[in-house]
Amino acid sequence: MVSKKTARLVWERDNGLCLGCGMGDNLHLHHVVYHSRGGSDNADNIAILCTQCHRATHNGDKRFERFRAKAGT
């Protein structure tokens, strides 16, 4: 689970906007290397995405490749 401190750092770093489309509503913290695949809760592995971009990322949409990575990369 992402700590409040890390969430705050990510929020400030990303200006509280979705990195996919720039929206500022319905935002989620997304693990670039999925937590289930060994991804950390560190800020460098977390991106802010809105609901639509987050869903598209998990559904394999090619436009969001940069928000997916394999463990160890």
C-alpha positions, 0 to 999 in steps of 0.5 A, spaced: 500 500 500 502 506 498 504 511 504 500 517 505 507 521 504 509 517 498 502 519 495 503 526 497 510 526 493 507 523 487 501 528 487 506 534 487 510 531 482 505 530 477 501 536 479 495 532 481 493 531 474 493 524 470 499 523 466 495 520 460 490 525 459 491 531 463 485 531 467 484 533 474 478 528 476 477 521 478 484 520 479 488 513 481 495 511 484 497 506 479 503 502 480 508 502 473 511 495 475 504 492 478 504 490 485 502 483 484 509 482 480 513 485 485 513 492 483 514 497 489 510 502 493 516 507 491 514 514 488 518 512 482 514 506 480 507 510 481 503 514 476 497 518 477 492 516 472 484 518 471 479 512 471 479 512 464 486 512 463 487 507 468 482 502 465 486 503 458 492 501 461 490 495 465 486 493 458 493 493 454 491 499 450 498 501 446 497 508 448 499 507 455 505 502 454 509 507 458 505 506 464 506 498 464 513 495 465 515 488 467 519 487 473 526 488 473 526 493 468 
